[in-house]
Amino acid sequence: MPRKTKPTALADQAAQPQFHIPAELLDQLVTGPMTPGQVQGLFDQFKKSILERALGAEMSHHLGYAPGQAKPTGGSANHRNGKSTKTVLTDVGALRIDVPRDREGSFEPQLIGKHERRFTGFDDKIIAMYA
């Protein structure tokens, strides 16, 4: 009888979708040698940007239209109402993000829920949202 093999970290990583980052973007981000602190700062800015973009996409889905577009006819009178700042604890430290709000207060973000302060497993949550 054949033995069962345990999945390895490499097998798990290979099963996840791989994204290509354009060389032009990397050239803009990395202009020369970097210290470990600068690399960590770059990662934090990248996480912040991705989180805020994903939360904005959730808001667009909730309202039924993207920012700057006309509201759909026959829809509710609900619309965007700015952003609020939230500090979340990640695997590597605290991160301040801007969470979009709506007038009616009916927006419930799925990525980072209301009153949720810990955000661990960043990679797993992003992949799960788009899977």
HELIX and SHEET records of a PDB file:
HELIX    1   1 ALA A    9  ALA A   15  1                                   7    
HELIX    2   2 ALA A   23  LEU A   29  1                                   7    
HELIX    3   3 PRO A   36  LEU A   63  1                                  28    
HELIX    4   4 PHE A  122  TYR A  130  1                                   9    
SHEET    1   A 2 ARG A  80  THR A  90  0                                        
SHEET    2   A 2 GLY A  93  ASP A 102 -1                                        
END                                                                             
